[in-house]
Amino acid sequence: IPSRKGRGKCTFDEFIKLNVHKRKMTGAALVGLSLAFFAAPIQAGVITDMAGRKVVLPEKIERVVALQGALSVLCCLDCTDRVVGVENEELSSMHWIGEKGRTYSMANPGLAGLPAVGSRQNPLPEKIISLKPQVVFTGGVADSADQLQRQTGIPVVVLPPGELGAGETRFYQTLRLAGSICGKTEQAKRCISRIEKEKAELAARITQIPQGERKRAYVGGLQFRVGHGLMGTSRAYPPFQMAGAINVVDALPVARTLIKGRFTLEREVFLTLSPDVIFVSESGLDSAAGELSSPVYRELPAIREGRVYGLLPHYYSADPATVLAEAWYVGKVLYPEAFRDIEIAKKADELYAFFYGRPLYAEMKNNFGGFKPLVEIRWKR
């Protein structure tokens, strides 16, 4: 409750005294205010969210809104039946930011029929209030969560979607927290166990490859906010790490703080790296194909000899199924003998079915091209 002069907050008792003595509130108005204030269950639990905020939650949560990537976490935990509103972006049919690029939305087409609650960057408090959710989950930061909670009067829990790789511990914490709040503790455990199982199986195969025989790889075509073509790349790229690839950009100095490792590489630097294999995210393939056509690049050994492969895009690393499937594909490309028994379409569908409830590889392949050699790119020789 705001203080009289906007300097912080006052307690409920102070607020009542202030209004009774200064504004001469009637008994009826005071009763109405008390009922409104205590509308949330008094026996509610207090949790600490992923931003370190204390949030009071109702004991039973049946209606939620999930913003800024938190929806992907709820889909992994099979909580979509509780979602009552989604962001505008979830209703879009655009190639990348809409349901065609987000596997959790593809697996749950009913989400596209839910009311919109504003955009990712501009949620609309009045829309959220009208849907009467008991909790709002958001992948945003503490300040924006506090603001939205003040605007709506609804508990807001920071629940960032996280990533595999460097942010894996935090991703596991997010899954556990969301599972605890939604009564899906066992499902959260199963998700974490499956990720660890896949990583262990990958590692067991990679240990067969001597360090001196590890392949040097580059990934381009990554999108972060906008497309960056072939020069859109990443340090500490999780699929490379899991598949035993030597990422040629990991040793490069980068002068600024990176968001999940992604940055735009200078073309002159790219020409000096000479990776054994180049992978291109198919969300940035249109731009990358044009660059691959350039005489500047086409004489690089990996390009000249056709060692260029397409990858399915994933929304940063918030999609564990696609990230893990990609790691298996990268391993199969780099070390075919160690992965000769792996059928990538089958492996991908096993992962999609586990995390999202149904196989999705055929749809992703139809939308983007699938895991495959990019021999069909007709860059000029």
Contacts in CASP RR format, 6 or more apart in sequence:
PFRMAT RR
TARGET T0000
AUTHOR 0000-0000-0000
METHOD contacts of the structure
MODEL  1
IPSRKGRGKCTFDEFIKLNVHKRKMTGAALVGLSLAFFAAPIQAGVITDM
AGRKVVLPEKIERVVALQGALSVLCCLDCTDRVVGVENEELSSMHWIGEK
GRTYSMANPGLAGLPAVGSRQNPLPEKIISLKPQVVFTGGVADSADQLQR
QTGIPVVVLPPGELGAGETRFYQTLRLAGSICGKTEQAKRCISRIEKEKA
ELAARITQIPQGERKRAYVGGLQFRVGHGLMGTSRAYPPFQMAGAINVVD
ALPVARTLIKGRFTLEREVFLTLSPDVIFVSESGLDSAAGELSSPVYREL
PAIREGRVYGLLPHYYSADPATVLAEAWYVGKVLYPEAFRDIEIAKKADE
LYAFFYGRPLYAEMKNNFGGFKPLVEIRWKR
1 9 0 8 1.000
1 10 0 8 1.000
1 11 0 8 1.000
1 12 0 8 1.000
1 15 0 8 1.000
2 8 0 8 1.000
2 9 0 8 1.000
2 10 0 8 1.000
3 9 0 8 1.000
3 10 0 8 1.000
4 10 0 8 1.000
4 18 0 8 1.000
10 18 0 8 1.000
12 37 0 8 1.000
16 30 0 8 1.000
16 33 0 8 1.000
16 34 0 8 1.000
19 25 0 8 1.000
19 30 0 8 1.000
19 33 0 8 1.000
20 30 0 8 1.000
25 33 0 8 1.000
40 56 0 8 1.000
40 58 0 8 1.000
40 155 0 8 1.000
41 58 0 8 1.000
41 59 0 8 1.000
43 59 0 8 1.000
44 56 0 8 1.000
44 57 0 8 1.000
44 58 0 8 1.000
44 59 0 8 1.000
45 56 0 8 1.000
45 57 0 8 1.000
45 59 0 8 1.000
46 54 0 8 1.000
46 55 0 8 1.000
46 56 0 8 1.000
46 57 0 8 1.000
47 54 0 8 1.000
47 55 0 8 1.000
47 57 0 8 1.000
47 157 0 8 1.000
47 177 0 8 1.000
47 180 0 8 1.000
47 181 0 8 1.000
48 54 0 8 1.000
48 55 0 8 1.000
49 55 0 8 1.000
49 145 0 8 1.000
49 157 0 8 1.000
49 158 0 8 1.000
49 159 0 8 1.000
49 177 0 8 1.000
50 157 0 8 1.000
50 158 0 8 1.000
50 159 0 8 1.000
50 160 0 8 1.000
50 170 0 8 1.000
50 173 0 8 1.000
50 174 0 8 1.000
50 177 0 8 1.000
51 140 0 8 1.000
51 141 0 8 1.000
51 142 0 8 1.000
51 145 0 8 1.000
51 158 0 8 1.000
52 142 0 8 1.000
52 158 0 8 1.000
53 142 0 8 1.000
53 145 0 8 1.000
53 146 0 8 1.000
53 158 0 8 1.000
55 149 0 8 1.000
55 155 0 8 1.000
55 156 0 8 1.000
55 157 0 8 1.000
56 155 0 8 1.000
57 134 0 8 1.000
57 135 0 8 1.000
57 155 0 8 1.000
57 157 0 8 1.000
57 181 0 8 1.000
58 134 0 8 1.000
58 135 0 8 1.000
58 155 0 8 1.000
60 134 0 8 1.000
61 82 0 8 1.000
61 134 0 8 1.000
61 135 0 8 1.000
61 181 0 8 1.000
61 182 0 8 1.000
62 82 0 8 1.000
62 134 0 8 1.000
63 82 0 8 1.000
63 84 0 8 1.000
63 131 0 8 1.000
63 132 0 8 1.000
63 133 0 8 1.000
63 134 0 8 1.000
64 74 0 8 1.000
64 79 0 8 1.000
64 82 0 8 1.000
64 83 0 8 1.000
64 84 0 8 1.000
64 133 0 8 1.000
64 134 0 8 1.000
64 135 0 8 1.000
64 136 0 8 1.000
64 137 0 8 1.000
64 182 0 8 1.000
65 83 0 8 1.000
65 84 0 8 1.000
65 85 0 8 1.000
65 86 0 8 1.000
65 117 0 8 1.000
65 128 0 8 1.000
65 131 0 8 1.000
65 133 0 8 1.000
65 135 0 8 1.000
65 136 0 8 1.000
65 137 0 8 1.000
66 73 0 8 1.000
66 74 0 8 1.000
66 83 0 8 1.000
66 86 0 8 1.000
66 136 0 8 1.000
66 137 0 8 1.000
66 138 0 8 1.000
66 159 0 8 1.000
67 87 0 8 1.000
67 117 0 8 1.000
67 120 0 8 1.000
67 123 0 8 1.000
67 136 0 8 1.000
67 137 0 8 1.000
67 138 0 8 1.000
67 139 0 8 1.000
67 140 0 8 1.000
68 87 0 8 1.000
68 120 0 8 1.000
68 138 0 8 1.000
68 139 0 8 1.000
68 140 0 8 1.000
69 139 0 8 1.000
69 160 0 8 1.000
69 161 0 8 1.000
69 315 0 8 1.000
69 318 0 8 1.000
70 137 0 8 1.000
70 138 0 8 1.000
70 139 0 8 1.000
70 159 0 8 1.000
70 160 0 8 1.000
70 161 0 8 1.000
70 178 0 8 1.000
71 83 0 8 1.000
71 86 0 8 1.000
71 87 0 8 1.000
71 90 0 8 1.000
71 104 0 8 1.000
71 105 0 8 1.000
71 111 0 8 1.000
71 137 0 8 1.000
72 102 0 8 1.000
72 104 0 8 1.000
72 161 0 8 1.000
72 315 0 8 1.000
72 318 0 8 1.000
72 319 0 8 1.000
73 137 0 8 1.000
73 159 0 8 1.000
73 161 0 8 1.000
73 174 0 8 1.000
73 175 0 8 1.000
73 178 0 8 1.000
73 318 0 8 1.000
74 80 0 8 1.000
74 82 0 8 1.000
74 83 0 8 1.000
74 137 0 8 1.000
74 178 0 8 1.000
74 182 0 8 1.000
75 104 0 8 1.000
75 105 0 8 1.000
75 107 0 8 1.000
75 108 0 8 1.000
75 356 0 8 1.000
76 104 0 8 1.000
76 175 0 8 1.000
76 187 0 8 1.000
76 191 0 8 1.000
76 320 0 8 1.000
76 355 0 8 1.000
76 356 0 8 1.000
77 175 0 8 1.000
77 178 0 8 1.000
77 179 0 8 1.000
77 182 0 8 1.000
77 184 0 8 1.000
77 187 0 8 1.000
77 188 0 8 1.000
77 191 0 8 1.000
78 184 0 8 1.000
78 187 0 8 1.000
78 357 0 8 1.000
79 178 0 8 1.000
79 182 0 8 1.000
79 184 0 8 1.000
80 108 0 8 1.000
80 110 0 8 1.000
80 111 0 8 1.000
82 182 0 8 1.000
83 111 0 8 1.000
83 114 0 8 1.000
84 114 0 8 1.000
84 115 0 8 1.000
84 131 0 8 1.000
84 132 0 8 1.000
84 133 0 8 1.000
85 114 0 8 1.000
85 115 0 8 1.000
85 116 0 8 1.000
85 117 0 8 1.000
85 131 0 8 1.000
85 133 0 8 1.000
86 111 0 8 1.000
86 112 0 8 1.000
86 114 0 8 1.000
86 115 0 8 1.000
86 116 0 8 1.000
86 117 0 8 1.000
87 116 0 8 1.000
87 117 0 8 1.000
87 118 0 8 1.000
87 119 0 8 1.000
87 120 0 8 1.000
87 123 0 8 1.000
88 116 0 8 1.000
88 118 0 8 1.000
88 119 0 8 1.000
88 120 0 8 1.000
89 97 0 8 1.000
89 98 0 8 1.000
89 119 0 8 1.000
89 120 0 8 1.000
90 98 0 8 1.000
90 99 0 8 1.000
90 102 0 8 1.000
90 105 0 8 1.000
90 111 0 8 1.000
90 112 0 8 1.000
90 114 0 8 1.000
91 98 0 8 1.000
91 112 0 8 1.000
91 113 0 8 1.000
91 116 0 8 1.000
92 98 0 8 1.000
92 99 0 8 1.000
93 99 0 8 1.000
93 100 0 8 1.000
94 100 0 8 1.000
95 101 0 8 1.000
95 283 0 8 1.000
95 367 0 8 1.000
96 223 0 8 1.000
96 283 0 8 1.000
96 313 0 8 1.000
98 105 0 8 1.000
99 105 0 8 1.000
99 106 0 8 1.000
99 109 0 8 1.000
99 111 0 8 1.000
99 112 0 8 1.000
100 106 0 8 1.000
100 367 0 8 1.000
101 283 0 8 1.000
101 313 0 8 1.000
101 315 0 8 1.000
101 364 0 8 1.000
101 367 0 8 1.000
101 368 0 8 1.000
102 315 0 8 1.000
102 319 0 8 1.000
103 314 0 8 1.000
103 319 0 8 1.000
103 321 0 8 1.000
103 322 0 8 1.000
103 352 0 8 1.000
103 356 0 8 1.000
103 360 0 8 1.000
103 364 0 8 1.000
104 319 0 8 1.000
104 356 0 8 1.000
105 111 0 8 1.000
105 112 0 8 1.000
106 356 0 8 1.000
106 360 0 8 1.000
106 363 0 8 1.000
106 364 0 8 1.000
107 352 0 8 1.000
107 356 0 8 1.000
107 357 0 8 1.000
107 358 0 8 1.000
107 360 0 8 1.000
108 356 0 8 1.000
115 127 0 8 1.000
115 131 0 8 1.000
116 127 0 8 1.000
117 123 0 8 1.000
117 124 0 8 1.000
117 127 0 8 1.000
117 128 0 8 1.000
117 131 0 8 1.000
118 124 0 8 1.000
118 127 0 8 1.000
123 148 0 8 1.000
125 148 0 8 1.000
125 151 0 8 1.000
125 152 0 8 1.000
128 136 0 8 1.000
128 148 0 8 1.000
128 152 0 8 1.000
128 154 0 8 1.000
129 152 0 8 1.000
129 153 0 8 1.000
129 154 0 8 1.000
133 154 0 8 1.000
134 154 0 8 1.000
134 155 0 8 1.000
135 154 0 8 1.000
135 155 0 8 1.000
135 156 0 8 1.000
135 157 0 8 1.000
135 181 0 8 1.000
136 148 0 8 1.000
136 149 0 8 1.000
136 152 0 8 1.000
136 154 0 8 1.000
136 155 0 8 1.000
136 156 0 8 1.000
136 157 0 8 1.000
137 156 0 8 1.000
137 157 0 8 1.000
137 159 0 8 1.000
137 178 0 8 1.000
138 144 0 8 1.000
138 145 0 8 1.000
138 148 0 8 1.000
138 156 0 8 1.000
138 157 0 8 1.000
138 158 0 8 1.000
138 159 0 8 1.000
139 158 0 8 1.000
139 159 0 8 1.000
139 160 0 8 1.000
139 161 0 8 1.000
140 158 0 8 1.000
140 160 0 8 1.000
141 158 0 8 1.000
142 158 0 8 1.000
145 156 0 8 1.000
145 157 0 8 1.000
145 158 0 8 1.000
146 156 0 8 1.000
148 156 0 8 1.000
149 155 0 8 1.000
149 156 0 8 1.000
157 177 0 8 1.000
157 181 0 8 1.000
159 174 0 8 1.000
159 177 0 8 1.000
159 178 0 8 1.000
160 170 0 8 1.000
160 174 0 8 1.000
161 171 0 8 1.000
161 174 0 8 1.000
161 315 0 8 1.000
161 316 0 8 1.000
161 318 0 8 1.000
162 170 0 8 1.000
162 171 0 8 1.000
162 174 0 8 1.000
162 316 0 8 1.000
162 317 0 8 1.000
162 318 0 8 1.000
163 171 0 8 1.000
163 238 0 8 1.000
163 260 0 8 1.000
163 316 0 8 1.000
163 317 0 8 1.000
163 318 0 8 1.000
163 323 0 8 1.000
164 171 0 8 1.000
164 195 0 8 1.000
164 238 0 8 1.000
164 242 0 8 1.000
164 317 0 8 1.000
164 320 0 8 1.000
164 323 0 8 1.000
164 324 0 8 1.000
165 236 0 8 1.000
165 238 0 8 1.000
165 241 0 8 1.000
165 242 0 8 1.000
165 317 0 8 1.000
166 236 0 8 1.000
166 238 0 8 1.000
167 317 0 8 1.000
168 195 0 8 1.000
171 317 0 8 1.000
171 320 0 8 1.000
172 192 0 8 1.000
175 188 0 8 1.000
175 191 0 8 1.000
175 192 0 8 1.000
176 185 0 8 1.000
176 188 0 8 1.000
176 192 0 8 1.000
178 184 0 8 1.000
178 188 0 8 1.000
179 185 0 8 1.000
179 187 0 8 1.000
179 188 0 8 1.000
180 188 0 8 1.000
191 320 0 8 1.000
191 355 0 8 1.000
194 354 0 8 1.000
194 355 0 8 1.000
195 320 0 8 1.000
195 324 0 8 1.000
198 242 0 8 1.000
198 324 0 8 1.000
198 327 0 8 1.000
198 328 0 8 1.000
198 351 0 8 1.000
199 242 0 8 1.000
202 242 0 8 1.000
202 243 0 8 1.000
202 327 0 8 1.000
202 328 0 8 1.000
202 331 0 8 1.000
203 242 0 8 1.000
205 331 0 8 1.000
205 335 0 8 1.000
205 338 0 8 1.000
205 339 0 8 1.000
206 243 0 8 1.000
206 244 0 8 1.000
206 331 0 8 1.000
206 335 0 8 1.000
206 338 0 8 1.000
208 335 0 8 1.000
208 338 0 8 1.000
209 244 0 8 1.000
209 335 0 8 1.000
209 338 0 8 1.000
214 244 0 8 1.000
214 245 0 8 1.000
214 246 0 8 1.000
215 245 0 8 1.000
215 246 0 8 1.000
215 276 0 8 1.000
215 277 0 8 1.000
215 334 0 8 1.000
215 335 0 8 1.000
216 245 0 8 1.000
216 246 0 8 1.000
216 248 0 8 1.000
216 273 0 8 1.000
216 274 0 8 1.000
216 275 0 8 1.000
216 276 0 8 1.000
216 277 0 8 1.000
217 240 0 8 1.000
217 245 0 8 1.000
217 246 0 8 1.000
217 247 0 8 1.000
217 248 0 8 1.000
217 275 0 8 1.000
217 276 0 8 1.000
217 277 0 8 1.000
217 278 0 8 1.000
217 279 0 8 1.000
217 330 0 8 1.000
217 334 0 8 1.000
218 233 0 8 1.000
218 247 0 8 1.000
218 248 0 8 1.000
218 249 0 8 1.000
218 270 0 8 1.000
218 273 0 8 1.000
218 275 0 8 1.000
218 277 0 8 1.000
218 278 0 8 1.000
218 279 0 8 1.000
218 302 0 8 1.000
219 233 0 8 1.000
219 234 0 8 1.000
219 237 0 8 1.000
219 239 0 8 1.000
219 240 0 8 1.000
219 247 0 8 1.000
219 278 0 8 1.000
219 279 0 8 1.000
219 280 0 8 1.000
219 281 0 8 1.000
219 311 0 8 1.000
220 228 0 8 1.000
220 229 0 8 1.000
220 230 0 8 1.000
220 231 0 8 1.000
220 232 0 8 1.000
220 233 0 8 1.000
220 278 0 8 1.000
220 279 0 8 1.000
220 280 0 8 1.000
220 281 0 8 1.000
220 284 0 8 1.000
220 288 0 8 1.000
221 227 0 8 1.000
221 228 0 8 1.000
221 229 0 8 1.000
221 230 0 8 1.000
221 231 0 8 1.000
221 232 0 8 1.000
221 233 0 8 1.000
221 280 0 8 1.000
221 281 0 8 1.000
221 283 0 8 1.000
221 284 0 8 1.000
221 285 0 8 1.000
221 287 0 8 1.000
221 288 0 8 1.000
222 228 0 8 1.000
222 232 0 8 1.000
222 233 0 8 1.000
222 234 0 8 1.000
222 262 0 8 1.000
222 281 0 8 1.000
222 283 0 8 1.000
222 284 0 8 1.000
223 232 0 8 1.000
223 281 0 8 1.000
223 283 0 8 1.000
223 284 0 8 1.000
223 313 0 8 1.000
224 232 0 8 1.000
224 259 0 8 1.000
224 260 0 8 1.000
224 262 0 8 1.000
224 316 0 8 1.000
227 283 0 8 1.000
227 284 0 8 1.000
227 287 0 8 1.000
228 264 0 8 1.000
228 284 0 8 1.000
228 287 0 8 1.000
229 284 0 8 1.000
229 287 0 8 1.000
229 288 0 8 1.000
229 291 0 8 1.000
230 270 0 8 1.000
230 280 0 8 1.000
230 287 0 8 1.000
230 288 0 8 1.000
230 291 0 8 1.000
230 292 0 8 1.000
230 297 0 8 1.000
231 264 0 8 1.000
231 265 0 8 1.000
231 266 0 8 1.000
231 267 0 8 1.000
231 270 0 8 1.000
231 291 0 8 1.000
232 262 0 8 1.000
232 263 0 8 1.000
232 264 0 8 1.000
232 265 0 8 1.000
233 249 0 8 1.000
233 262 0 8 1.000
233 263 0 8 1.000
233 264 0 8 1.000
233 265 0 8 1.000
234 247 0 8 1.000
234 249 0 8 1.000
234 260 0 8 1.000
234 261 0 8 1.000
234 262 0 8 1.000
234 263 0 8 1.000
235 247 0 8 1.000
235 249 0 8 1.000
235 250 0 8 1.000
235 252 0 8 1.000
235 254 0 8 1.000
235 258 0 8 1.000
235 261 0 8 1.000
235 263 0 8 1.000
236 247 0 8 1.000
236 250 0 8 1.000
236 261 0 8 1.000
237 247 0 8 1.000
237 261 0 8 1.000
238 317 0 8 1.000
238 323 0 8 1.000
238 327 0 8 1.000
239 245 0 8 1.000
239 311 0 8 1.000
239 323 0 8 1.000
239 326 0 8 1.000
239 327 0 8 1.000
239 330 0 8 1.000
240 246 0 8 1.000
240 247 0 8 1.000
240 330 0 8 1.000
241 247 0 8 1.000
242 324 0 8 1.000
242 327 0 8 1.000
243 327 0 8 1.000
243 328 0 8 1.000
243 330 0 8 1.000
243 331 0 8 1.000
243 334 0 8 1.000
244 331 0 8 1.000
244 334 0 8 1.000
245 277 0 8 1.000
245 330 0 8 1.000
245 331 0 8 1.000
245 334 0 8 1.000
248 273 0 8 1.000
248 274 0 8 1.000
248 275 0 8 1.000
249 265 0 8 1.000
249 273 0 8 1.000
252 265 0 8 1.000
252 269 0 8 1.000
254 263 0 8 1.000
256 263 0 8 1.000
260 316 0 8 1.000
260 317 0 8 1.000
267 296 0 8 1.000
270 297 0 8 1.000
271 296 0 8 1.000
271 297 0 8 1.000
271 300 0 8 1.000
274 300 0 8 1.000
274 301 0 8 1.000
274 302 0 8 1.000
275 302 0 8 1.000
276 302 0 8 1.000
276 307 0 8 1.000
276 334 0 8 1.000
277 302 0 8 1.000
277 307 0 8 1.000
277 308 0 8 1.000
277 309 0 8 1.000
277 333 0 8 1.000
277 334 0 8 1.000
278 302 0 8 1.000
278 303 0 8 1.000
278 307 0 8 1.000
278 308 0 8 1.000
278 309 0 8 1.000
279 308 0 8 1.000
279 309 0 8 1.000
279 310 0 8 1.000
279 311 0 8 1.000
279 330 0 8 1.000
279 333 0 8 1.000
280 288 0 8 1.000
280 308 0 8 1.000
280 309 0 8 1.000
280 310 0 8 1.000
280 311 0 8 1.000
280 374 0 8 1.000
281 310 0 8 1.000
281 311 0 8 1.000
281 312 0 8 1.000
281 313 0 8 1.000
282 310 0 8 1.000
282 311 0 8 1.000
282 312 0 8 1.000
282 313 0 8 1.000
282 368 0 8 1.000
282 369 0 8 1.000
282 370 0 8 1.000
283 313 0 8 1.000
283 368 0 8 1.000
284 313 0 8 1.000
285 310 0 8 1.000
285 368 0 8 1.000
285 374 0 8 1.000
285 377 0 8 1.000
289 377 0 8 1.000
289 379 0 8 1.000
290 379 0 8 1.000
291 297 0 8 1.000
292 298 0 8 1.000
292 303 0 8 1.000
292 308 0 8 1.000
292 377 0 8 1.000
292 379 0 8 1.000
293 379 0 8 1.000
293 380 0 8 1.000
294 379 0 8 1.000
297 303 0 8 1.000
298 304 0 8 1.000
298 379 0 8 1.000
298 380 0 8 1.000
298 381 0 8 1.000
301 307 0 8 1.000
302 308 0 8 1.000
303 379 0 8 1.000
306 373 0 8 1.000
306 374 0 8 1.000
306 375 0 8 1.000
308 373 0 8 1.000
308 374 0 8 1.000
308 377 0 8 1.000
309 329 0 8 1.000
309 333 0 8 1.000
309 371 0 8 1.000
309 372 0 8 1.000
309 373 0 8 1.000
309 374 0 8 1.000
310 369 0 8 1.000
310 370 0 8 1.000
310 371 0 8 1.000
310 372 0 8 1.000
310 373 0 8 1.000
310 374 0 8 1.000
311 326 0 8 1.000
311 329 0 8 1.000
311 330 0 8 1.000
311 371 0 8 1.000
312 322 0 8 1.000
312 325 0 8 1.000
312 326 0 8 1.000
312 348 0 8 1.000
312 364 0 8 1.000
312 365 0 8 1.000
312 368 0 8 1.000
312 369 0 8 1.000
312 370 0 8 1.000
312 371 0 8 1.000
313 322 0 8 1.000
313 368 0 8 1.000
314 322 0 8 1.000
314 323 0 8 1.000
314 326 0 8 1.000
317 323 0 8 1.000
320 351 0 8 1.000
320 355 0 8 1.000
321 348 0 8 1.000
321 351 0 8 1.000
321 352 0 8 1.000
321 354 0 8 1.000
321 355 0 8 1.000
321 356 0 8 1.000
321 360 0 8 1.000
322 348 0 8 1.000
322 351 0 8 1.000
322 364 0 8 1.000
324 351 0 8 1.000
325 344 0 8 1.000
325 347 0 8 1.000
325 348 0 8 1.000
325 351 0 8 1.000
325 352 0 8 1.000
325 361 0 8 1.000
325 371 0 8 1.000
326 371 0 8 1.000
328 339 0 8 1.000
328 342 0 8 1.000
328 344 0 8 1.000
328 347 0 8 1.000
328 348 0 8 1.000
329 344 0 8 1.000
329 371 0 8 1.000
331 338 0 8 1.000
331 339 0 8 1.000
332 339 0 8 1.000
332 342 0 8 1.000
332 344 0 8 1.000
344 371 0 8 1.000
345 361 0 8 1.000
345 362 0 8 1.000
345 365 0 8 1.000
345 371 0 8 1.000
348 359 0 8 1.000
348 360 0 8 1.000
348 361 0 8 1.000
348 364 0 8 1.000
348 371 0 8 1.000
349 359 0 8 1.000
349 360 0 8 1.000
349 361 0 8 1.000
352 358 0 8 1.000
352 359 0 8 1.000
352 360 0 8 1.000
352 361 0 8 1.000
353 359 0 8 1.000
361 370 0 8 1.000
364 370 0 8 1.000
END
